[in-house]
Amino acid sequence: MTFRLHTLKKRADFLRARKGRYFAANGLVLQGSKVLELEPGKGEAGELRPRFGFTATKKLGNAVVRNRVKRRLREAVRLIAPQKARNGYEYVLIGRKSTLKRPFSALLHDLTIAFANVHGKRVERKAGQGRRGKNRNHH
């Protein structure tokens, strides 16, 4: 069975996910929030399927660059989310400058760590993956 990606469409959905927990990895930022109200798109067990939104700001470059960043993030979610995403959650992935040049296997590792941290399971990074910037790991 293939993983069907349910996406966030409205600004309000993106803002709701922003109120939850987040984790900034080298290649991406993941924001996640538990959805309380019932909406269309329920799973077989009566739970809401996870939904995803993808963002790339104009600081990253022109439309071609931003679309490539979002395509890389979508593919990473397609591969990692079936094991790591939880029903009833909404996630927003924000592309960074390093998203484009980062090896895809490292991007997958970043996303795996980000899911664990957003869900409250603290995962340490590998050696050599230091933290940078002001917003290190605030929840």
Sequence and secondary structure as in RCSB ss.txt:
>XXXX:A:sequence
MTFRLHTLKKRADFLRARKGRYFAANGLVLQGSKVLELEPGKGEAGELRPRFGFTATKKLGNAVVRNRVKRRLRE
AVRLIAPQKARNGYEYVLIGRKSTLKRPFSALLHDLTIAFANVHGKRVERKAGQGRRGKNRNHH
>XXXX:A:secstr
     EE  SHHHHHHHHTSEEEE SSEEEEEEE  S  S B TTS B  EEEEE  GGG SHHHHHHHHHHHHH
HHHHHHHHH  TTEEEEEEE HHHHHS HHHHHHHHHHHHHHHTT      TT    SS SS  
